[in-house]
Amino acid sequence: MDQLISIFGQGLSNGFYPVPQQAIGVGSAFEVSPHAQDLVYHVLVPLSPPPGHAFHLELDAAGVLQRNCCVHVELLCTDTREQLGEDMLCFLHHSEEELRRKQDPSLLHTLCTGTYLDVDKTVHWFYRSMRVAWLLLPQSHHWHLMLQPSGRSCRLSRDQKSFMAEVIFGVRQGDSDVFGSQPTEVGIPSTTWLETYIVAEAKFFRHISRQAPGDSWHYKCLQLLSRILVGAGFSSYALKMVVMHLLSTVPLTQWCRKDFWRMMDTLKYLHCSLDTKQLNHFVIGNERFPMEISLPSDFRVAEAPNLFQHLASNPDAHMKAMQEYVHLLLQLKQMLV
């Protein structure tokens, strides 16, 4: 992905498209599928504005988990760059006719709807560009690239080896590790992005790994639990929140390989959360979240969203969740035996 981005940078040097930055691996280190060949490597690619443009993340006022947001694209004055001899006309102070004759169109005229960055147009642009860039990579001689219809996933294969990679685009919120990212749901307006915390969460796990003993198996604990979770009604995200809460309270010296009962502690925490219908988000509203991970100024003092809020208002969903927990517990006991 870094090599692809380098090629992108060379190909986009004369245009006014979003500038992909170094990819950030998220999820794949601790969220695995039951079979290795089904593993999907998730990478978030931050997008920076091209010259003469600025991105502003406009968040929905509703204080819910994964707030909707829009990426407002603003044109900036570049007269100074022109005076310094750079080959760029100011979009604000030159006529449309002159701009049309001498310069590529602004981002507003290519990947935007109105003044907002369009998710669908951005994905299709990346899809087309990736097909061209791939041919310039040395890996293209040995690996086969198959782009999926969604435009955000691709499969790489070579002989009997194959793996999936999923690209998530993100626009950084200020200088924090919180991004606006493209949604996966259908039916959402194309100018709507979703606030995501996956980069901050990935950095938290790396923060823990630097402090944990060499034989710590907190990653493996989450991997094994994720495997037996397949088919249950709990999301792997809720399970990840539980493990993150435990990592901040249980001493890291108690996560060594001989302490495999940490998995039982994880399910006990999950049961307590189900019983009280309360599982707080770990990043939002957590004043103890590592300061080295950059968050928006109001995140640590905000009210933590309850991931199990839907269980409090739906007795049937709560009963089903408790039944699935019992099944999950039995599966874990069988695996331990």
C-alpha positions in Angstrom: 0.0 0.0 0.0 2.9 2.4 0.7 4.3 1.7 -2.7 0.9 2.3 -4.3 0.6 5.6 -2.5 4.1 6.6 -3.7 3.0 6.0 -7.3 -0.2 7.9 -6.6 1.8 10.9 -5.4 3.8 10.9 -8.6 0.8 10.6 -10.8 -1.3 13.2 -8.9 1.5 15.9 -8.7 -0.2 18.0 -11.5 -3.8 17.4 -10.5 -6.1 18.5 -7.7 -7.3 15.2 -6.2 -7.1 14.1 -2.6 -3.5 13.2 -1.6 -3.3 9.7 0.0 -1.0 9.6 3.0 0.9 6.6 4.5 -1.5 3.7 5.2 -2.3 2.8 8.8 -3.0 -0.9 9.6 -6.1 -1.3 11.7 -8.0 -4.4 13.0 -6.0 -7.1 11.3 -3.6 -7.6 14.2 -6.3 -8.7 16.6 -9.6 -9.4 14.7 -9.3 -12.6 12.8 -11.6 -15.0 11.0 -11.8 -18.8 11.8 -9.8 -19.6 8.7 -6.5 -17.9 7.8 -7.5 -17.7 4.1 -10.5 -15.6 5.1 -8.5 -13.0 6.9 -9.0 -9.4 5.7 -6.3 -6.9 6.2 -7.9 -3.5 6.9 -5.8 -0.4 6.2 -7.0 3.2 6.7 -5.6 5.6 4.1 -5.7 9.3 5.3 -6.6 11.8 2.6 -5.1 15.2 2.7 -6.4 18.1 0.6 -4.6 19.0 -2.6 -2.9 22.5 -3.0 -5.3 25.4 -3.0 -7.9 23.4 -1.0 -8.8 22.7 2.7 -10.9 20.0 4.3 -13.2 20.8 7.2 -15.0 18.0 9.0 -18.5 19.1 9.9 -20.0 16.8 12.6 -23.6 16.0 13.3 -24.6 17.6 16.6 -26.2 14.4 17.9 -23.9 12.9 20.5 -24.1 9.2 19.5 -21.5 6.6 18.7 -20.1 7.0 15.2 -21.6 10.5 14.4 -22.3 11.4 10.9 -20.1 14.0 9.4 -19.5 15.8 6.1 -16.2 16.8 4.6 -16.5 20.4 3.5 -14.1 21.4 0.7 -12.9 25.0 0.8 -10.9 26.8 -1.9 -7.9 28.7 -0.6 -6.1 31.7 -2.1 -2.7 30.7 -3.7 -1.6 34.0 -5.0 1.5 33.8 -2.8 2.5 30.6 -4.5 2.0 32.1 -7.9 4.1 35.1 -6.9 6.9 32.7 -5.9 7.0 31.3 -9.3 5.0 28.1 -8.7 3.1 26.9 -11.7 -0.4 27.2 -10.2 -3.2 29.7 -10.7 -5.4 30.8 -7.8 -8.9 29.3 -8.1 -10.3 32.3 -6.3 -8.7 35.1 -8.3 -8.5 33.9 -11.9 -11.3 33.8 -14.3 -13.0 30.4 -15.0 -12.0 30.7 -18.7 -8.3 31.1 -17.8 -8.5 28.3 -15.3 -10.2 26.0 -17.8 -7.5 26.7 -20.4 -4.4 26.5 -18.2 -5.1 24.3 -15.2 -6.8 21.1 -14.2 -10.2 21.5 -12.5 -10.5 22.0 -8.8 -11.6 19.2 -6.5 -15.0 20.8 -6.3 -15.5 20.0 -9.9 -14.3 16.4 -9.8 -15.0 14.5 -6.6 -17.5 16.8 -4.8 -21.2 17.1 -4.7 -21.8 20.8 -4.1 -19.0 21.8 -1.7 -18.8 18.4 0.0 -16.4 15.5 -0.7 -18.5 12.7 -2.3 -17.7 9.2 -0.9 -18.9 7.3 -4.0 -16.9 9.5 -6.4 -13.8 9.2 -4.3 -14.1 5.4 -4.1 -14.6 5.1 -7.9 -11.6 7.5 -8.5 -9.4 5.4 -6.3 -10.6 2.2 -7.9 -9.7 3.4 -11.4 -6.3 4.9 -10.2 -5.4 1.7 -8.4 -5.8 -0.4 -11.5 -3.3 1.7 -13.3 -0.9 2.1 -10.4 -0.8 -1.7 -9.7 0.7 -2.3 -13.2 3.7 -0.1 -12.2 4.5 -2.2 -9.1 7.0 -5.1 -9.3 4.5 -7.2 -7.4 2.2 -7.2 -10.4 4.6 -9.7 -12.1 4.0 -12.3 -9.5 0.6 -11.5 -7.9 -2.8 -11.2 -9.4 -4.9 -8.2 -8.2 -8.7 -8.6 -8.3 -10.6 -5.5 -7.3 -14.0 -6.2 -5.7 -17.1 -4.5 -7.0 -17.4 -2.4 -3.9 -14.2 -0.5 -4.9 -12.9 -0.6 -1.3 -11.7 -4.2 -1.3 -9.2 -6.2 -3.4 -7.9 -9.8 -3.4 -4.3 -10.6 -4.1 -3.5 -14.1 -5.2 -0.4 -16.0 -6.2 -0.5 -19.7 -6.9 -2.3 -21.2 -3.9 -1.9 -18.1 -1.7 -4.5 -15.5 -1.4 -5.5 -12.7 0.9 -8.0 -9.8 1.1 -7.2 -6.2 1.7 -9.8 -3.6 2.5 -9.0 0.1 2.1 -10.8 2.6 4.3 -10.5 6.3 3.4 -10.3 8.8 6.2 -10.2 12.5 6.7 -8.4 13.4 9.9 -10.3 15.5 12.5 -7.9 18.3 13.2 -4.6 16.8 14.3 -6.2 13.9 16.2 -6.3 10.2 15.6 -10.0 10.4 15.0 -11.2 10.3 11.4 -14.2 10.7 9.2 -14.4 7.5 7.1 -16.5 6.1 4.3 -19.6 4.2 5.6 -20.2 0.5 4.7 -24.0 0.7 4.8 -26.1 1.3 1.7 -28.7 4.0 1.5 -26.6 6.6 3.2 -26.2 10.0 1.3 -23.0 10.0 -0.7 -21.7 13.1 1.1 -22.0 11.4 4.5 -18.9 10.1 6.2 -18.8 8.4 9.7 -16.7 9.3 12.6 -14.3 6.4 13.4 -11.9 5.7 16.2 -10.2 2.6 14.7 -6.8 4.4 14.5 -6.9 5.5 18.1 -7.9 1.9 19.1 -5.1 0.3 17.1 -2.6 2.7 18.7 -3.9 1.7 22.1 -3.1 -1.9 21.4 0.4 -1.0 20.2 0.7 1.2 23.4 -0.1 -1.9 25.5 2.2 -4.2 23.5 5.2 -1.9 24.3 4.5 -2.2 28.0 3.5 -5.8 28.2 5.9 -8.7 29.0 7.3 -10.6 26.0 5.0 -13.6 26.7 1.8 -11.5 26.9 -1.0 -13.1 24.9 -3.7 -10.4 25.1 -3.8 -10.4 21.3 -4.2 -14.2 21.2 -6.9 -14.0 23.8 -9.0 -11.6 21.6 -8.3 -13.7 18.5 -9.5 -16.9 20.1 -12.6 -15.3 21.5 -13.3 -13.7 18.2 -13.2 -17.2 16.6 -15.8 -18.7 18.9 -17.9 -15.5 18.5 -18.6 -16.2 14.9 -22.3 -16.7 14.4 -23.3 -15.2 17.7 -25.2 -12.0 18.1 -22.4 -10.1 19.7 -20.3 -7.9 17.6 -16.5 -8.4 17.6 -16.4 -4.6 18.3 -18.2 -5.1 21.7 -15.8 -7.9 22.5 -12.8 -5.6 21.7 -14.2 -2.9 24.0 -14.4 -5.5 26.8 -10.8 -6.6 26.3 -9.6 -2.9 26.2 -11.4 -2.2 29.5 -9.7 -5.2 31.1 -6.3 -4.3 29.7 -6.6 -1.0 31.6 -7.6 -2.6 34.9 -5.9 -6.0 35.0 -2.0 -5.8 35.5 -0.3 -6.7 32.2 1.8 -9.2 34.1 -1.3 -11.3 34.4 -1.8 -11.7 30.7 1.0 -14.2 30.2 0.4 -17.5 28.4 -0.1 -19.5 31.6 -3.0 -17.2 32.6 -5.4 -18.5 29.9 -8.2 -18.0 32.3 -8.2 -14.3 31.2 -10.6 -15.5 28.6 -13.0 -16.5 31.3 -12.5 -13.1 32.9 -13.4 -11.5 29.6 -16.6 -13.4 29.4 -17.5 -12.6 33.0 -17.0 -8.9 32.2 -19.2 -9.4 29.1 -21.9 -11.1 31.3 -21.9 -8.3 33.8 -22.3 -5.7 31.0 -25.2 -7.7 29.5 -26.8 -8.0 32.9 -26.6 -4.3 33.5 -27.2 -3.5 29.8 -24.2 -1.2 30.0 -21.0 -1.3 28.1 -19.2 2.0 27.8 -17.2 2.9 24.8 -13.5 2.7 25.7 -12.2 5.8 23.8 -15.0 8.3 24.3 -15.4 9.6 27.8 -12.3 7.8 29.1 -10.1 10.2 31.0 -7.5 7.5 31.5 -7.0 6.9 27.8 -3.3 7.3 27.0 -2.4 10.9 26.5 0.2 10.0 23.8 -2.8 9.1 21.5 -4.3 12.3 20.2 -8.0 12.8 20.6 -10.3 15.8 20.0 -10.3 18.2 23.0 -13.8 17.2 24.2 -13.4 13.4 23.9 -12.0 12.5 27.3 -14.6 14.5 29.2 -17.6 13.5 27.0 -20.3 11.1 28.2 -19.3 7.6 27.1 -21.8 6.1 24.7 -23.4 2.8 25.9 -22.9 0.1 23.3 -25.7 -1.9 24.9 -28.2 0.9 24.9 -30.4 -1.1 22.5 -30.7 -3.9 25.0 -32.1 -1.6 27.6 -35.0 -0.6 25.3 -35.6 -4.0 23.8 -36.4 -6.9 26.2 -36.5 -9.5 23.5 -33.1 -8.5 22.2 -31.7 -8.6 25.8 -33.1 -12.1 26.3 -31.6 -13.3 23.0 -28.2 -11.8 23.9 -28.2 -13.6 27.3 -29.0 -16.9 25.6 -26.2 -16.4 23.1 -23.8 -15.6 26.0 -24.6 -19.0 27.6 -23.8 -20.7 24.2 -20.6 -18.7 24.0 -19.6 -19.7 27.5 -20.2 -23.4 26.7 -18.1 -23.1 23.6 -15.2 -21.5 25.5 -15.3 -24.2 28.2 -15.2 -27.0 25.6 -12.2 -25.3 23.9 -10.4 -25.0 27.2 -11.0 -28.6 28.1 
